[in-house]
């Protein structure tokens, strides 16, 4: 059986039986072995040997619960045995007790137990082996004590290392779960923001066009027809945007490649859309839009779209809008203003959480800031500056 198999078997045994049951079984097994090994003295004095050997192994039943007390009990019985002049192989219980102290207690108690055992070895050698290879006996018994202490210390270090690794694995797993939860929350926010921009803008345009068609139906049926066709076109555009967005989320969406994400080049179409909805809009683009990445251009498009949608929803009739885009080598400046007679629209993010807050989140992804507020001479302005040198944040 491999070392890993032995380790798994040991852990399974510890889970199957409580530690005190295993220790009691060990004490009983050692008693049987020592009883058989000292059969000659046992036959001569069975009562005395039963008492001494039983007293030597009995403390081992509590060796892991009370390692220091177990060692002290075995050492006390061994000293009494030495005083009585009785020799028994059950003295090996001292090695088991020393190993347990080294495996389950600190260095100081281990050193103290080792010194006590060394004194016992010296006393036993002086009494029973001084003239029979006494030095060799002392060295061999001391080597056994050193081995027991070293093995126990190694087991304690290994157990502490395993506990550290298990704790580290638990912490890493917890951190991984937290990162996954943060990623899910961020993705949900991104999806909600994108859905808000797509749906809110197109629905606002469709509502404005439908109202205009209803108003012009009796006086100018032709204009009503044009408006309803524009409603249909806007609805199809919304479907296209939804399919495009689904193409980002789903690998099996066939329209993803046919409908790239909108950018600065699509702002003219956006302006035409809001003009048809009744908001005269002027668009100015300076610089080279190609210097901005596709993700940055999508951010520009969504910022302008949200600003025009807010103007369309909140500004009074007769309002005009101005969109200015300045593309530089390392930055893009966006300015959307209207002359809405000094009326201040309510915070579009106050109810849904995806209006101005969503626009600020988009700008923050490029280390930019977005400002929105009334102009001194009347109207409303939304301004943002995107830093194209900032690594793009999903």
VOZALO-834759 format. One record per residue (C-alpha): residue number from 1; x, y, z. Coordinates in nm, 4 decimals. Each point is the difference from the previous one (the first is absolute). Last residue first. Layout:
N
NUM	X	Y	Z
...
//
This chain:
394
394	-1.4981	4.4836	-1.8581
393	0.2698	0.2557	0.0941
392	0.2083	0.1279	-0.2885
391	0.3563	0.0849	0.0881
390	0.0263	0.3821	0.0230
389	0.1796	0.1655	-0.2922
388	-0.3327	0.0853	-0.1633
387	-0.0911	0.2424	0.2795
386	-0.3675	0.0832	-0.0454
385	-0.1265	0.3547	0.0677
384	-0.3673	0.0571	0.0700
383	-0.2473	0.2875	-0.0275
382	-0.3800	0.0061	0.0382
381	-0.1617	0.3408	-0.0310
380	-0.3455	0.1360	0.0678
379	-0.1859	0.3106	-0.1076
378	-0.0020	0.3549	0.1246
377	0.2533	0.2803	-0.0045
376	0.1962	-0.1312	0.2994
375	-0.0131	-0.3609	-0.1265
374	-0.1736	-0.2705	0.1993
373	0.1806	-0.3171	0.1094
372	0.1845	-0.3144	-0.0976
371	0.3662	-0.0779	0.0558
370	0.1783	-0.3181	-0.0950
369	0.3470	-0.0915	0.1105
368	0.2520	-0.2182	-0.1744
367	0.2323	-0.2779	0.1080
366	-0.1194	-0.2007	-0.3017
365	-0.2335	-0.2319	0.1943
364	-0.1002	0.3099	0.1970
363	-0.1804	0.1352	-0.3091
362	-0.2223	-0.3086	-0.0215
361	-0.0666	0.0102	0.3723
360	-0.0926	0.3681	-0.0212
359	-0.2491	-0.0754	-0.2769
358	-0.1541	-0.2780	0.2083
357	-0.0314	0.2311	0.2987
356	-0.1610	0.2639	-0.2264
355	-0.2681	-0.2412	-0.1118
354	0.0194	-0.3621	0.1264
353	-0.1165	0.0209	0.3639
352	-0.3625	-0.0317	-0.1055
351	-0.1665	0.2694	0.2055
350	0.2740	0.2524	0.0680
349	0.1958	-0.0737	-0.3152
348	-0.1850	0.2395	-0.2233
347	0.0668	0.2806	0.2468
346	-0.2886	0.2345	-0.0641
345	0.0216	0.2342	-0.2966
344	0.0978	0.3629	0.0693
343	-0.1962	0.2433	-0.2112
342	0.2058	0.2976	-0.1217
341	-0.1933	0.0368	-0.3234
340	0.1182	-0.3382	-0.1263
339	0.2940	0.1309	-0.1986
338	0.1813	-0.3292	-0.0298
337	0.3575	-0.1172	0.0506
336	0.1944	-0.3217	-0.0618
335	0.3791	0.0164	0.0353
334	0.2321	-0.2980	-0.0444
333	0.3793	0.0263	0.0163
332	0.2097	-0.2936	-0.1192
331	0.3550	-0.0513	0.1206
330	0.3420	-0.1358	-0.0963
329	0.0531	0.0999	-0.3608
328	-0.2896	0.2398	-0.0081
327	-0.3646	-0.0426	-0.0925
326	-0.2318	0.2943	0.0647
325	-0.3712	-0.0882	-0.0075
324	-0.2606	0.2775	0.0162
323	-0.3739	-0.0622	0.0222
322	-0.2425	0.2970	-0.0055
321	-0.3674	-0.0272	0.0877
320	-0.3021	0.2182	-0.0753
319	-0.3065	0.0383	0.2199
318	-0.3256	0.1062	-0.1661
317	-0.2170	-0.2078	0.2283
316	0.1203	-0.0271	0.3584
315	0.3006	-0.2068	0.1113
314	-0.0567	-0.3117	0.2155
313	-0.0408	-0.3039	-0.2248
312	0.1880	0.1101	-0.3110
311	0.2724	0.1606	0.2086
310	0.0428	-0.3188	0.2014
309	0.0119	-0.2040	-0.3203
308	0.2578	0.2386	-0.1450
307	0.2256	-0.0469	0.3041
306	-0.0461	-0.3787	-0.0017
305	0.0880	-0.0284	-0.3684
304	0.3013	0.2306	0.0333
303	0.1367	-0.2069	0.2880
302	-0.0798	-0.3264	-0.1771
301	0.1801	0.1061	-0.3199
300	0.3082	0.1202	0.1868
299	0.0157	-0.3268	0.1957
298	-0.0345	-0.2001	-0.3216
297	0.2858	0.2058	-0.1457
296	0.2143	-0.0886	0.3008
295	-0.0769	-0.3715	-0.0442
294	0.0806	0.0147	-0.3722
293	0.3322	0.1702	0.0724
292	0.0529	0.3708	-0.0529
291	0.2547	0.1282	-0.2543
290	-0.2498	-0.0804	-0.2763
289	-0.2112	0.2968	0.1095
288	0.2479	0.2456	-0.1602
287	-0.0473	0.3597	0.1044
286	-0.3196	0.1999	0.0202
285	-0.3568	-0.1305	-0.0088
284	-0.2889	0.2475	0.0050
283	-0.3635	-0.1093	0.0234
282	-0.3012	0.2343	0.0026
281	-0.3272	-0.1274	0.1408
280	-0.3564	0.1183	-0.0567
279	-0.2064	-0.2060	0.2488
278	-0.3341	-0.1085	-0.1475
277	0.0257	-0.3781	-0.0178
276	0.1324	0.0238	-0.3557
275	0.2825	0.2151	0.1299
274	0.0651	-0.2653	0.2689
273	0.0500	-0.2657	-0.2666
272	0.2039	0.2197	-0.2282
271	0.2374	0.0697	0.2900
270	0.0363	-0.3720	0.0671
269	0.0749	-0.0604	-0.3667
268	0.2671	0.2696	0.0154
267	0.1390	-0.1601	0.3178
266	0.0624	-0.3296	-0.1826
265	0.3549	0.0908	-0.1000
264	0.0845	0.0682	0.3658
263	-0.0694	-0.3611	0.0915
262	-0.2698	-0.2632	-0.0103
261	0.0808	-0.3667	0.0765
260	0.0227	-0.2132	-0.3116
259	-0.3173	-0.1506	-0.1461
258	0.0788	-0.2675	-0.2610
257	0.2495	-0.1742	0.2282
256	-0.2475	-0.0344	0.2865
255	-0.2947	-0.1024	-0.2152
254	0.0477	-0.3762	0.0418
253	-0.0312	-0.0029	0.3834
252	0.1547	-0.3343	0.1055
251	0.2801	0.1531	0.2074
250	-0.2456	0.1868	0.2184
249	0.0730	0.3068	0.2128
248	0.1685	0.2211	-0.2567
247	-0.2360	-0.1173	-0.2734
246	-0.2849	0.0777	0.2350
245	0.1110	0.3635	-0.0164
244	-0.0075	-0.0015	-0.3779
243	-0.3358	-0.1721	0.0042
242	-0.1317	0.2665	0.2355
241	0.1449	0.2775	-0.2166
240	-0.1616	-0.1520	-0.3098
239	-0.3345	-0.0274	0.1797
238	0.0287	0.3647	0.1051
237	0.0820	0.0964	-0.3585
236	-0.3071	-0.1901	-0.1167
235	-0.2082	0.1955	0.2485
234	0.1560	0.3254	-0.1204
233	-0.0824	-0.0890	-0.3595
232	-0.3602	-0.0778	0.0939
231	-0.0329	0.3271	0.1888
230	0.1546	0.1769	-0.3009
229	-0.2644	-0.1587	-0.2173
228	-0.2558	0.1302	0.2477
227	0.1459	0.3511	-0.0290
226	-0.0044	-0.0119	-0.3792
225	-0.3623	-0.1107	0.0041
224	-0.0904	0.2777	0.2416
223	0.1763	0.2489	-0.2256
222	-0.2066	-0.1229	-0.2950
221	-0.3206	0.0085	0.2015
220	0.0454	0.3728	0.0617
219	-0.2933	0.1642	0.1788
218	-0.1798	-0.3096	0.1323
217	0.2983	-0.2250	0.0821
216	0.2351	0.2780	0.1056
215	-0.0574	-0.0266	0.3766
214	-0.0082	-0.3802	-0.0043
213	0.3179	-0.0079	-0.2073
212	0.1743	0.2402	0.2392
211	-0.0974	-0.2097	0.3000
210	0.1260	-0.3133	-0.1772
209	0.3277	0.1691	-0.0856
208	0.0560	0.1133	0.3586
207	-0.0882	-0.3447	0.1344
206	0.2298	-0.1698	-0.2530
205	0.2891	0.2308	0.0891
204	-0.0445	-0.0636	0.3714
203	-0.0306	-0.3742	-0.0644
202	0.3228	0.0015	-0.1984
201	0.1922	0.1913	0.2651
200	-0.1340	-0.1924	0.2982
199	0.0521	-0.3432	-0.1538
198	0.3585	0.0359	-0.1158
197	0.1372	0.2095	0.2847
196	-0.1801	-0.1970	0.2686
195	0.1076	-0.3322	-0.1501
194	0.3613	0.1152	0.0018
193	-0.0180	0.1184	0.3605
192	-0.1756	-0.3179	0.1163
191	0.2566	-0.2152	-0.1807
190	0.2899	0.1943	0.1510
189	-0.1501	-0.0163	0.3477
188	-0.0599	-0.3733	-0.0350
187	0.3580	-0.0436	-0.1174
186	0.1296	0.1918	0.3000
185	-0.2104	-0.2080	0.2378
184	0.1182	-0.3217	-0.1646
183	0.3628	0.1136	0.0192
182	-0.0424	0.0972	0.3643
181	-0.1560	-0.3394	0.0749
180	0.2839	-0.1765	-0.1816
179	0.2557	0.2047	0.1920
178	-0.1739	-0.0920	0.3263
177	-0.0048	-0.3670	-0.0962
176	0.3706	0.0140	-0.0851
175	0.0718	0.1752	0.3308
174	-0.1862	-0.2729	0.1877
173	0.1859	-0.2695	-0.1930
172	0.3289	0.1726	0.0722
171	-0.0881	0.0238	0.3692
170	-0.0986	-0.3673	0.0158
169	0.3179	-0.1024	-0.1823
168	0.2071	0.2119	0.2381
167	-0.1658	-0.1612	0.2993
166	0.0665	-0.3441	-0.1469
165	0.3610	0.0915	-0.0716
164	0.0499	0.1315	0.3533
163	-0.1605	-0.3101	0.1526
162	0.2220	-0.2188	-0.2172
161	0.3059	0.1944	0.1120
160	-0.1019	-0.0316	0.3640
159	-0.0485	-0.3757	-0.0441
158	0.3388	-0.0332	-0.1671
157	0.1702	0.1973	0.2763
156	-0.1695	-0.2152	0.2648
155	0.0988	-0.3188	-0.1824
154	0.3602	0.1186	-0.0245
153	0.0049	0.0762	0.3727
152	-0.1348	-0.3469	0.0771
151	0.2596	-0.1653	-0.2224
150	0.2782	0.2044	0.1603
149	-0.1115	-0.0766	0.3552
148	-0.0386	-0.3736	-0.0634
147	0.3360	-0.0146	-0.1803
146	0.1743	0.1838	0.2842
145	-0.1481	-0.2428	0.2519
144	0.1082	-0.3007	-0.2080
143	0.3491	0.1464	-0.0301
142	0.0103	0.0441	0.3776
141	-0.0840	-0.3701	0.0397
140	0.2819	-0.0955	-0.2379
139	0.2512	0.2354	0.1650
138	-0.0859	-0.1136	0.3531
137	0.0203	-0.3670	-0.0961
136	0.3326	0.0495	-0.1772
135	0.1432	0.1781	0.3032
134	-0.1236	-0.2716	0.2403
133	0.1422	-0.2931	-0.1940
132	-0.0872	-0.2314	0.2884
131	0.1660	0.1494	0.3087
130	-0.2280	0.3054	0.0263
129	-0.2959	-0.1795	-0.1551
128	-0.2650	-0.0415	0.2720
127	0.0306	0.2813	0.2523
126	0.2198	0.2567	-0.1729
125	-0.1716	-0.0589	-0.3350
124	-0.3457	0.0384	0.1524
123	0.0991	0.3233	0.1725
122	0.1541	0.1411	-0.3214
121	-0.3059	-0.0960	-0.2029
120	-0.2235	0.1655	0.2583
119	0.2055	0.3167	-0.0108
118	-0.0240	-0.0066	-0.3793
117	-0.3765	-0.0412	0.0266
116	-0.0269	0.3078	0.2214
115	0.2198	0.1936	-0.2455
114	-0.2236	-0.1026	-0.2915
113	-0.3127	0.1040	0.1885
112	0.1495	0.3441	0.0700
111	0.1104	0.0397	-0.3615
110	-0.3484	-0.0931	-0.1249
109	-0.1651	0.2350	0.2489
108	0.2137	0.2839	-0.1268
107	-0.0485	-0.0827	-0.3682
106	-0.3765	0.0118	0.0006
105	-0.2604	-0.2728	0.0322
104	-0.1767	-0.2483	-0.2263
103	0.2699	-0.1902	-0.1896
102	0.2851	0.0457	0.2488
101	-0.2226	-0.0973	0.2937
100	-0.1317	-0.2995	-0.1937
99	0.3506	-0.1176	-0.0897
98	0.1003	0.0247	0.3666
97	-0.3024	-0.2120	0.1028
96	0.0806	-0.2649	-0.2595
95	0.3641	-0.0073	0.1136
94	-0.1074	-0.0289	0.3665
93	-0.2262	-0.2929	-0.0941
92	0.3260	-0.1799	-0.0826
91	0.0232	-0.0590	0.3776
90	-0.2414	-0.2874	-0.0663
89	0.3079	-0.2108	-0.0716
88	0.0137	-0.0747	0.3731
87	0.2660	0.0112	0.2765
86	-0.1099	0.0202	0.3631
85	0.2325	0.1513	0.2592
84	-0.2756	0.1485	0.2129
83	0.1581	0.3448	-0.0234
82	0.0248	-0.0386	-0.3754
81	-0.3673	-0.1011	-0.0166
80	-0.0905	0.3088	0.1999
79	0.1985	0.2077	-0.2478
78	-0.1778	-0.1688	-0.2924
77	-0.3386	0.0678	0.1637
76	0.0881	0.3700	0.0343
75	0.1292	0.0190	-0.3592
74	-0.3203	-0.1590	-0.1361
73	-0.2152	0.2467	0.1937
72	0.2123	0.3008	-0.0989
71	-0.0181	-0.1035	-0.3666
70	-0.3791	-0.0302	0.0169
69	-0.0283	0.3341	0.1816
68	0.2049	0.1750	-0.2690
67	-0.1892	-0.1608	-0.2883
66	-0.3491	0.0694	0.1431
65	-0.2597	-0.0653	-0.2722
64	0.2481	-0.1649	-0.2312
63	0.1507	-0.2369	0.2596
62	-0.3214	-0.0833	0.1824
61	0.0092	-0.3780	-0.0529
60	0.3788	0.0256	0.0326
59	-0.0465	0.0485	0.3758
58	-0.0904	-0.3755	0.0281
57	0.3225	-0.1271	-0.1561
56	0.2318	0.0268	0.3012
55	-0.2678	-0.0748	0.2651
54	-0.0972	-0.3205	-0.1827
53	0.3604	-0.1044	-0.0223
52	0.0578	0.0577	0.3717
51	-0.3240	-0.1552	0.1287
50	0.0074	-0.3013	-0.2304
49	0.3665	-0.0533	0.0781
48	-0.0682	0.0031	0.3758
47	-0.2913	-0.2418	-0.0267
46	0.1677	-0.2379	-0.2455
45	0.3218	-0.0446	0.2013
44	0.1912	-0.3004	-0.1386
43	-0.2184	-0.0624	-0.3027
42	0.0147	0.3702	-0.0874
41	0.3758	0.0091	0.0405
40	0.0303	-0.2737	-0.2669
39	-0.2693	0.1391	-0.2294
38	0.1568	0.3438	-0.0300
37	-0.0429	0.0322	-0.3784
36	-0.3542	-0.1415	0.0147
35	-0.1122	0.2533	0.2576
34	0.1787	0.2798	-0.1852
33	-0.1894	-0.0838	-0.3215
32	-0.3362	-0.0294	0.1776
31	0.0545	0.3275	0.1862
30	0.1006	0.1694	-0.3234
29	-0.3259	-0.1112	-0.1648
28	-0.2087	0.1214	0.2936
27	0.1708	0.3393	-0.0011
26	-0.0456	0.0319	-0.3766
25	-0.3692	-0.0891	0.0295
24	-0.0429	0.2641	0.2687
23	0.1722	0.2532	-0.2279
22	-0.2284	-0.0879	-0.2924
21	-0.3102	0.0279	0.2192
20	0.1238	0.3292	0.1472
19	0.0507	0.1433	-0.3493
18	-0.3636	-0.0636	-0.1016
17	-0.0483	-0.2690	-0.2669
16	-0.1186	0.0217	-0.3635
15	0.1438	0.3466	-0.0759
14	0.3348	-0.0957	0.1436
13	-0.0063	-0.3236	-0.2006
12	-0.0781	0.1866	-0.3205
11	0.2851	0.2429	0.0667
10	0.2370	-0.2908	0.0510
9	-0.1193	-0.1730	-0.3179
8	0.0450	0.3219	-0.1967
7	0.3522	0.0389	0.1341
6	0.0821	-0.3640	-0.0762
5	-0.1291	0.0451	-0.3550
4	0.2053	0.3172	-0.0439
3	0.3092	-0.1852	0.1233
2	-0.0596	-0.2771	-0.2525
1	-0.1335	-0.3457	0.0890
//
